[in-house]
Amino acid sequence: MPDLLRMEADAPSAIASLHLILVALADFTGLRRLVGVRRADLLVIDLAERVAALVPDACVATVGRDIVELSFAGDADALTSAIATIEAGFEQPVSIDGEPHRLDVLIGAASLSNAGADDIRLIEQAEQALAAARRTQAPAATGEPIAANEAAIGRELRAAVDADELFIQYQPKLHVRQQRIAGVEALIRWHHPQRGLVLPNDFIPQAERTGDIAAVTLWTLQQVIADQKALVRNGYDLPIYVNMAGALLSDDGFVTQVIALIKDSGARLGIEITETSVIQNPDRAIQHLQRIAAIGVAVTIDDYGAGLSSLAYLKQLPATELKIDKLFVTQLTSSHRDPLIVRSTIDLAHALDMEVVAEGVETPASLALLTVMGCDMVQGFLISRPLAFEGLLAFLRDDTHLAVATTPRSPLERLAAVRARA
């Protein structure tokens, strides 16, 4: 329930009161991790639009990154009714870029009769009410670190697979020269019943230590196979790439099971592996990767440059793609050395007959520079944040990616023109 402060003035009760309601996103930090910083800055607009639709007679304004203000006149029943309407309205998901999301909100309200109107006092009382609502919200909305109890997380993860708490989001990869989506990466998420959204960096390392990573990976493959077939039915025959832990590449039984699962499905899949996962047990890992590649599964070397690179292993891997770690991409336009590393990596990969994917592309300037360097594909929040399957279909259907490369003010167009004249 929202906190509510009413201030009565010495005036007849028949005179309508001024009401102020503050509606805030309960877990803005968690939402920012989910949709990205750029999209998170626009969430307050989504919040305002939903509130304005719910209470059309109110004056609605955004007053912060995650707070919307409603002001209107009426009796006490009008205020109570507006609060109840807002609470009920946010029980339904809000569409964010074609993808439904539940926005949990906190409400603080204050009321003052017209005869004693004092805008500053009214605002201060509403802010105090909202602060009280924040203090009393459920612990699940406080962003409790997942690493607080790794043993508990391990136990809960085993149950999460059976309880349907895991889900997949997909991030598209844009082929720069062809201006088309060339594939998507599957990213696993965990909707924890108490902790809220849990991202893979917070539970995958623990799953690798406990051995639960095999069950999680098989569950992921099964979901991805079903979704890849659904993509085909909707007219988008795109490969979906799944991350595979290094320990699993050394497991004969697991690799045999994966090969049978993929081969029987007929789905177009790829796997992403890190350099370090191969170095741990190179002979067996390379042998298993060759078996996987032999059935038509594309192999991508992920996070290149973030670990201990070995050219000896690199030339032996049956990989068709090399993905440059976002550590280098995010500082591409602000560092003197990173562009040299990225350019040399692109040239090396091309010499080994591999295409290059740059991950972590978030600005038009980075995209433009990567294009000039000859990078084949890009992935990152500039193209799209990770999307649920229905959101991915909407993204593909609307050709959203084309806007990145065709806007006249994009550095990509200007630099591409310069390159063509050179």
C-alpha positions, 0 to 999 in steps of 0.5 A, a space after each residue: 500500500 502507498 504511504 499517504 499524508 493528508 493535510 487539512 486546512 481550516 476550510 469547509 469540507 465541501 471545497 475540493 483538495 489538491 492531490 499529488 501522487 508520486 509513482 516511482 519504479 521499484 527496482 530501477 537498477 535491476 531494470 537498467 541491467 536488463 534493458 541497458 543504460 540507454 533504454 533505462 533512461 527512457 523507462 520513465 516515459 513508459 511509466 508516464 504514458 501508462 500513468 497518464 492512460 490510467 488517470 487521464 484527468 491528472 496533470 502528469 510530469 516526469 520529475 526524475 529518472 524513475 519518478 512520475 508526478 500526478 497532480 489533480 483536484 478532487 475530494 478524498 475519494 478521488 485520491 483513493 480511487 486514483 491510487 487504486 487504479 494505478 496499483 491495478 494498472 501496473 499488475 499488467 505488463 508494460 510493453 517495452 520495445 514490443 516485449 512485455 515487462 512487469 514494472 513494479 512501482 512505489 507510490 507516495 501521495 499527499 493532499 491539501 485543501 485548496 484553501 490552504 494550498 502550498 505547493 512546496 509543502 505538498 511536494 515535500 509531504 509527497 516525497 516523504 510518503 514516497 521515501 517511507 514506501 521505499 523503506 518498507 518495500 519487500 526485500 526482493 526489490 532491494 537488489 540483494 547481491 546474488 553472491 551473498 550465499 553461493 551455497 544456497 544459490 547452488 541448491 536453488 539453481 537445481 530446483 530452478 531448472 525444474 521450476 521453469 524459473 530460467 528463461 532465454 533472451 536473444 541478442 541479434 548480431 548485425 552484419 555490417 556490410 550486408 545490413 542484415 541480422 546474421 544470427 542471434 546469441 542466446 543469453 540465459 537469465 534466472 527469474 528468482 522468486 525472491 531475488 528477482 532478475 539474476 544475470 548469468 555472471 551471478 550464477 553460471 560460475 557457481 554452476 560450473 563449480 558444482 557441476 550443474 552447468 551440464 543440466 543448465 546447458 542442456 535445458 538451454 539447448 532444448 529451449 533454443 532448438 524450439 525457438 530456432 524452429 519457431 524463427 524458421 516458421 516465421 520466415 527468419 532462418 537465423 542460427 542461434 549461438 549458445 555459450 558452452 563452458 570449457 569443462 563441458 568440452 572435456 566431457 565425452 558423454 556430454 558432447 555425445 549427448 549434445 551432438 545427438 540432440 542437435 543432429 536429431 533436431 535439424 535446427 541451425 545452431 552455433 556454439 560460443 567457446 572461450 580461449 581459456 576453455 580450450 587451453 584447459 584441456 586442448 587435445 580433447 577440447 579440439 577433438 570434441 569441437 571438430 566432432 561438433 563442427 562436423 554436424 554443421 554447428 558453427 563455432 565462435 571463439 568468444 571474448 577474444 583478447 580477454 584471456 591468455 591467447 594462444 595462436 597455436 591453439 587458435 589455428 587448430 580450432 574449427 571456428 568460423 567466427 572470432 568475437 572481440 571482447 567488449 573490453 576493447 570495443 567500449 574504449 575504441 574511441 577513447 584509447 590509443 592502443 585499443 584500436 590497434 589491437 582491434 584492427 590487428 585482431 580483425 586482420 588476423 581473423 580474416 587471414 585465418 578465414 574467420 569472420 569477426 564479431 565485435 561485441 559491446 557496440 554501444 555508440 555510432 562512433 564505435 560502429 563507424 570505426 569498426 566498419 572502416 576497420 573491416 569488422 564483419 558483424 557487430 553486437 551490442 545495445 546500439 543494435 539491440 538489447 537482449 530480447 525475449 523471443 516475442 521481442 526478437 520477432 518484433 525486432 526482425 519484423 520491423 527491420 529495426 536494425 536498418 535505422 542504425 546504418 541509414 540515419 543521415 547523422 550516423 558517423 557510419 554513413 560518413 566514414 563509409 563514404 570516405 572509405 569508398 573514395 579512398 
